[in-house]
Amino acid sequence: MSDAALEVVSDPIELFRSWLDQATATEPNDPNAMALATALPDGTPSVRMVLLKDIDERGFVFYTNKQSRKAGELSRTGRASLLFHWKSLRRQVRVEGPVEDVTDAEADAYFNSRARVSRLGAIASEQSRPLPDRAELEQRLADTDARYPGDEIPRPSHWSGYRVRPLVIEFWQDMPYRLHDRMVYRRDGETGWQTGRLYP
C-alpha cells in the first residue's frame, strides 16, 4: 500500500501490468483472479471468479466452456465487467467493455499449455449442467482418460476463450481516512484514452 496519490499515465494497460506484477509478488493465491460480471436475460446481475490468462492492448483474456451459463450470458449481451481485488495491496481495478472470441490459434495454444488432467476435464465436464453425484464426474473423467491415453488431447470445440475489450478501466487505491484515490480511463477512439479522477 502507498500513501502517495496515483500518477496519471498515458497507458492504463501498462499501469495494470505494473499492478499485476506487484500483486504476483505479494498475493498468496491467484493474483490473476478476477470477478466476471454478466447479466441474465431479465437484467439480473450474475458474477463468478475466473482467472486472467492474457493481457495486451486488445484486452483481458479468460477461458471457459462455451456451453456454460456464463458463456450463454455473454453471447446474449456481448458485454462484461471485471473486478480485480488485491487485498494485501489494498487496490482494485474495474474493467468494462464488449467481449469477443479469441482465435482458434490462441485457444489451442493455451489449451495445450494446461495440465493433462485439466485438458481431460474440459472434455469430461458438462459445465453448469446438473450433476447427480461426484462419482459420475469421476467416471466421465476416467472414460476420457482411457480414450486419450497419450499427451495428445484435442481441444473440444466448445472450449475456448473470450477477450474483454476495455472501454473503461478504473484504478482504486486505498488512502488514509477513506479518502481513497480513484483514476478512471475511458477509451477515446481506437488507441487513445481520456483520463480523470473520481471522488472517493
Summary of the structure (lengths in Angstrom):
residues: 200
radius of gyration: 19.1
end to end distance: 16.5
largest distance: 59.5
contacts: 524
relative contact order: 0.18
helix: 30%
strand: 35%
